Amino acid sequence: MSVKAKYQEVLNLGEQLGIKNGDVKEESGVLKIKGEAGTQYEKNLLWDKIKQLGGENPSDVQANITVSDTSVYHRHTVKSGESLSKIAKQYYGDPMKYKQIFAANTGVLDNPDVIHPDQVLVIPNI
């Protein structure tokens, strides 16, 4: 199996996330990946996938992934049935961090218990 085939799921995820300025080369058994993620969250998703496929410190891949918007952790479009606590659990692993999401979105939200589908919320760096 080639190194590129081993990490094909990473490349597919990069396409799904819309990674910009992407470049992929295979040199001497090492896959070199370069690109720009929109947010830190997207960069973390790519690194998590790399580690899932290659282990904690893979020696057969080198990734240089930058982030274009460092002012936020991510921007989330609300889907039907979601709540701030559910969104907080998704991004931070802790539903109680909904308060930080609410505080970062007081220009959009009046009440942490009322969010609507298609609202775009800032997920702050915490």
PyRosetta script that sets phi, psi and omega in degrees:
from pyrosetta import init, pose_from_sequence

init()
pose = pose_from_sequence("MSVKAKYQEVLNLGEQLGIKNGDVKEESGVLKIKGEAGTQYEKNLLWDKIKQLGGENPSDVQANITVSDTSVYHRHTVKSGESLSKIAKQYYGDPMKYKQIFAANTGVLDNPDVIHPDQVLVIPNI")
pose.set_psi(1, 130.9)
pose.set_omega(1, 178.0)
pose.set_phi(2, -73.0)
pose.set_psi(2, 160.3)
pose.set_omega(2, 179.2)
pose.set_phi(3, -64.7)
pose.set_psi(3, -37.9)
pose.set_omega(3, 179.5)
pose.set_phi(4, -62.2)
pose.set_psi(4, -41.6)
pose.set_omega(4, 178.5)
pose.set_phi(5, -64.7)
pose.set_psi(5, -38.3)
pose.set_omega(5, 179.5)
pose.set_phi(6, -59.6)
pose.set_psi(6, -39.6)
pose.set_omega(6, -176.0)
pose.set_phi(7, -102.5)
pose.set_psi(7, 19.1)
pose.set_omega(7, -178.7)
pose.set_phi(8, -57.8)
pose.set_psi(8, -34.4)
pose.set_omega(8, 178.4)
pose.set_phi(9, -62.5)
pose.set_psi(9, -33.5)
pose.set_omega(9, 177.1)
pose.set_phi(10, -66.6)
pose.set_psi(10, -44.5)
pose.set_omega(10, -179.8)
pose.set_phi(11, -64.6)
pose.set_psi(11, -40.2)
pose.set_omega(11, 177.2)
pose.set_phi(12, -62.8)
pose.set_psi(12, -42.9)
pose.set_omega(12, 178.3)
pose.set_phi(13, -62.6)
pose.set_psi(13, -41.0)
pose.set_omega(13, 177.6)
pose.set_phi(14, -58.7)
pose.set_psi(14, -40.1)
pose.set_omega(14, 176.9)
pose.set_phi(15, -66.0)
pose.set_psi(15, -43.8)
pose.set_omega(15, 179.6)
pose.set_phi(16, -60.7)
pose.set_psi(16, -37.3)
pose.set_omega(16, -178.1)
pose.set_phi(17, -81.5)
pose.set_psi(17, -9.2)
pose.set_omega(17, -179.2)
pose.set_phi(18, 71.5)
pose.set_psi(18, 39.7)
pose.set_omega(18, 179.1)
pose.set_phi(19, -60.2)
pose.set_psi(19, 132.2)
pose.set_omega(19, -176.9)
pose.set_phi(20, -95.4)
pose.set_psi(20, 158.2)
pose.set_omega(20, 176.3)
pose.set_phi(21, 52.1)
pose.set_psi(21, 37.4)
pose.set_omega(21, -177.7)
pose.set_phi(22, -73.2)
pose.set_psi(22, 144.5)
pose.set_omega(22, 176.9)
pose.set_phi(23, -148.9)
pose.set_psi(23, 133.9)
pose.set_omega(23, -179.5)
pose.set_phi(24, -131.9)
pose.set_psi(24, 126.4)
pose.set_omega(24, 177.3)
pose.set_phi(25, -134.4)
pose.set_psi(25, 146.5)
pose.set_omega(25, 173.6)
pose.set_phi(26, -114.4)
pose.set_psi(26, 119.1)
pose.set_omega(26, -178.5)
pose.set_phi(27, -132.9)
pose.set_psi(27, 121.8)
pose.set_omega(27, 176.4)
pose.set_phi(28, 51.2)
pose.set_psi(28, 42.8)
pose.set_omega(28, 177.5)
pose.set_phi(29, 78.4)
pose.set_psi(29, 10.6)
pose.set_omega(29, 178.5)
pose.set_phi(30, -120.3)
pose.set_psi(30, 129.2)
pose.set_omega(30, 177.0)
pose.set_phi(31, -89.5)
pose.set_psi(31, 123.8)
pose.set_omega(31, -179.7)
pose.set_phi(32, -108.6)
pose.set_psi(32, 118.4)
pose.set_omega(32, -176.6)
pose.set_phi(33, -116.2)
pose.set_psi(33, 134.1)
pose.set_omega(33, 178.3)
pose.set_phi(34, -136.0)
pose.set_psi(34, 142.8)
pose.set_omega(34, 176.3)
pose.set_phi(35, 176.3)
pose.set_psi(35, 175.4)
pose.set_omega(35, -178.0)
pose.set_phi(36, -124.1)
pose.set_psi(36, 115.3)
pose.set_omega(36, 176.6)
pose.set_phi(37, -83.0)
pose.set_psi(37, 154.0)
pose.set_omega(37, 178.6)
pose.set_phi(38, -69.8)
pose.set_psi(38, -39.4)
pose.set_omega(38, -176.8)
pose.set_phi(39, -139.6)
pose.set_psi(39, 166.7)
pose.set_omega(39, 177.2)
pose.set_phi(40, -60.4)
pose.set_psi(40, -37.0)
pose.set_omega(40, 178.7)
pose.set_phi(41, -58.1)
pose.set_psi(41, -45.0)
pose.set_omega(41, 179.9)
pose.set_phi(42, -65.1)
pose.set_psi(42, -39.8)
pose.set_omega(42, 176.4)
pose.set_phi(43, -61.2)
pose.set_psi(43, -43.6)
pose.set_omega(43, 178.9)
pose.set_phi(44, -62.0)
pose.set_psi(44, -39.2)
pose.set_omega(44, 177.4)
pose.set_phi(45, -58.9)
pose.set_psi(45, -43.4)
pose.set_omega(45, 179.1)
pose.set_phi(46, -63.6)
pose.set_psi(46, -44.9)
pose.set_omega(46, 179.3)
pose.set_phi(47, -65.2)
pose.set_psi(47, -38.5)
pose.set_omega(47, 177.0)
pose.set_phi(48, -60.9)
pose.set_psi(48, -40.2)
pose.set_omega(48, 179.6)
pose.set_phi(49, -68.5)
pose.set_psi(49, -40.2)
pose.set_omega(49, 177.2)
pose.set_phi(50, -59.1)
pose.set_psi(50, -46.7)
pose.set_omega(50, -179.1)
pose.set_phi(51, -67.1)
pose.set_psi(51, -35.0)
pose.set_omega(51, 178.0)
pose.set_phi(52, -62.4)
pose.set_psi(52, -39.8)
pose.set_omega(52, -176.6)
pose.set_phi(53, -86.9)
pose.set_psi(53, -31.8)
pose.set_omega(53, -172.7)
pose.set_phi(54, -116.4)
pose.set_psi(54, -0.9)
pose.set_omega(54, -177.5)
pose.set_phi(55, 94.1)
pose.set_psi(55, 175.0)
pose.set_omega(55, -174.5)
pose.set_phi(56, -62.4)
pose.set_psi(56, -38.3)
pose.set_omega(56, 179.7)
pose.set_phi(57, -130.7)
pose.set_psi(57, 72.1)
pose.set_omega(57, -176.3)
pose.set_phi(58, -67.5)
pose.set_psi(58, 136.2)
pose.set_omega(58, -179.8)
pose.set_phi(59, -97.5)
pose.set_psi(59, -5.1)
pose.set_omega(59, -177.2)
pose.set_phi(60, -103.0)
pose.set_psi(60, 12.9)
pose.set_omega(60, 176.6)
pose.set_phi(61, -144.5)
pose.set_psi(61, 139.9)
pose.set_omega(61, 173.2)
pose.set_phi(62, -126.1)
pose.set_psi(62, 123.6)
pose.set_omega(62, -177.9)
pose.set_phi(63, -122.5)
pose.set_psi(63, 129.0)
pose.set_omega(63, 174.9)
pose.set_phi(64, -117.6)
pose.set_psi(64, 91.7)
pose.set_omega(64, -176.1)
pose.set_phi(65, -113.2)
pose.set_psi(65, 118.4)
pose.set_omega(65, 177.5)
pose.set_phi(66, -99.4)
pose.set_psi(66, 172.0)
pose.set_omega(66, -178.9)
pose.set_phi(67, -123.9)
pose.set_psi(67, 129.5)
pose.set_omega(67, -178.3)
pose.set_phi(68, -81.2)
pose.set_psi(68, -33.9)
pose.set_omega(68, -178.8)
pose.set_phi(69, -119.1)
pose.set_psi(69, 96.9)
pose.set_omega(69, -179.0)
pose.set_phi(70, -90.9)
pose.set_psi(70, -0.3)
pose.set_omega(70, -178.1)
pose.set_phi(71, -75.6)
pose.set_psi(71, -17.6)
pose.set_omega(71, -179.7)
pose.set_phi(72, -136.1)
pose.set_psi(72, 161.6)
pose.set_omega(72, 173.2)
pose.set_phi(73, -77.2)
pose.set_psi(73, -40.9)
pose.set_omega(73, 177.6)
pose.set_phi(74, -168.0)
pose.set_psi(74, 167.9)
pose.set_omega(74, 170.9)
pose.set_phi(75, -119.3)
pose.set_psi(75, 126.4)
pose.set_omega(75, -173.2)
pose.set_phi(76, -115.3)
pose.set_psi(76, 129.6)
pose.set_omega(76, 173.6)
pose.set_phi(77, -93.5)
pose.set_psi(77, 120.2)
pose.set_omega(77, -175.8)
pose.set_phi(78, -65.2)
pose.set_psi(78, 135.7)
pose.set_omega(78, 175.1)
pose.set_phi(79, -109.7)
pose.set_psi(79, 157.0)
pose.set_omega(79, 179.4)
pose.set_phi(80, -55.5)
pose.set_psi(80, 135.4)
pose.set_omega(80, 177.5)
pose.set_phi(81, 89.9)
pose.set_psi(81, -4.0)
pose.set_omega(81, -179.8)
pose.set_phi(82, -84.9)
pose.set_psi(82, 158.8)
pose.set_omega(82, 173.8)
pose.set_phi(83, -133.9)
pose.set_psi(83, 165.3)
pose.set_omega(83, 178.0)
pose.set_phi(84, -62.1)
pose.set_psi(84, -36.1)
pose.set_omega(84, 179.8)
pose.set_phi(85, -68.3)
pose.set_psi(85, -36.8)
pose.set_omega(85, 177.1)
pose.set_phi(86, -66.3)
pose.set_psi(86, -40.5)
pose.set_omega(86, 177.9)
pose.set_phi(87, -66.0)
pose.set_psi(87, -42.0)
pose.set_omega(87, 178.3)
pose.set_phi(88, -61.1)
pose.set_psi(88, -40.7)
pose.set_omega(88, 178.0)
pose.set_phi(89, -63.5)
pose.set_psi(89, -40.5)
pose.set_omega(89, 180.0)
pose.set_phi(90, -61.2)
pose.set_psi(90, -45.4)
pose.set_omega(90, -174.1)
pose.set_phi(91, -89.1)
pose.set_psi(91, -34.3)
pose.set_omega(91, -174.4)
pose.set_phi(92, -114.1)
pose.set_psi(92, -11.2)
pose.set_omega(92, -177.0)
pose.set_phi(93, 77.4)
pose.set_psi(93, 9.3)
pose.set_omega(93, -176.5)
pose.set_phi(94, -141.7)
pose.set_psi(94, 108.7)
pose.set_omega(94, -177.8)
pose.set_phi(95, -63.3)
pose.set_psi(95, -22.6)
pose.set_omega(95, -179.2)
pose.set_phi(96, -72.4)
pose.set_psi(96, -11.1)
pose.set_omega(96, 178.2)
pose.set_phi(97, -80.4)
pose.set_psi(97, 10.2)
pose.set_omega(97, 175.8)
pose.set_phi(98, -59.1)
pose.set_psi(98, -27.2)
pose.set_omega(98, -178.4)
pose.set_phi(99, -63.1)
pose.set_psi(99, -38.4)
pose.set_omega(99, 178.2)
pose.set_phi(100, -67.6)
pose.set_psi(100, -37.3)
pose.set_omega(100, 177.9)
pose.set_phi(101, -66.9)
pose.set_psi(101, -43.4)
pose.set_omega(101, 178.0)
pose.set_phi(102, -60.3)
pose.set_psi(102, -46.7)
pose.set_omega(102, -178.8)
pose.set_phi(103, -60.4)
pose.set_psi(103, -33.5)
pose.set_omega(103, -179.9)
pose.set_phi(104, -78.7)
pose.set_psi(104, -8.7)
pose.set_omega(104, -174.9)
pose.set_phi(105, -125.7)
pose.set_psi(105, 26.8)
pose.set_omega(105, -177.7)
pose.set_phi(106, -66.0)
pose.set_psi(106, -17.0)
pose.set_omega(106, 174.4)
pose.set_phi(107, -75.0)
pose.set_psi(107, -18.4)
pose.set_omega(107, -178.5)
pose.set_phi(108, -108.7)
pose.set_psi(108, -34.3)
pose.set_omega(108, -173.9)
pose.set_phi(109, -113.7)
pose.set_psi(109, 139.4)
pose.set_omega(109, 175.0)
pose.set_phi(110, -101.3)
pose.set_psi(110, -23.2)
pose.set_omega(110, -173.1)
pose.set_phi(111, -143.6)
pose.set_psi(111, 129.1)
pose.set_omega(111, -178.8)
pose.set_phi(112, -66.0)
pose.set_psi(112, -14.7)
pose.set_omega(112, 179.9)
pose.set_phi(113, -92.7)
pose.set_psi(113, -0.1)
pose.set_omega(113, -177.4)
pose.set_phi(114, -127.7)
pose.set_psi(114, 104.8)
pose.set_omega(114, 172.3)
pose.set_phi(115, -129.3)
pose.set_psi(115, 157.9)
pose.set_omega(115, -174.6)
pose.set_phi(116, -128.1)
pose.set_psi(116, 146.3)
pose.set_omega(116, 176.0)
pose.set_phi(117, -53.6)
pose.set_psi(117, 144.1)
pose.set_omega(117, 178.8)
pose.set_phi(118, 78.1)
pose.set_psi(118, -2.4)
pose.set_omega(118, 171.5)
pose.set_phi(119, -70.0)
pose.set_psi(119, 140.7)
pose.set_omega(119, 176.6)
pose.set_phi(120, -103.3)
pose.set_psi(120, 118.1)
pose.set_omega(120, -177.5)
pose.set_phi(121, -108.0)
pose.set_psi(121, 141.6)
pose.set_omega(121, 172.7)
pose.set_phi(122, -77.8)
pose.set_psi(122, 129.6)
pose.set_omega(122, 172.2)
pose.set_phi(123, -102.5)
pose.set_psi(123, 107.4)
pose.set_omega(123, -171.7)
pose.set_phi(124, -75.2)
pose.set_psi(124, 156.1)
pose.set_omega(124, 170.1)
pose.set_phi(125, -71.3)
pose.set_psi(125, 124.9)
pose.set_omega(125, 177.0)
pose.set_phi(126, -131.0)
pose.dump_pdb("model.pdb")
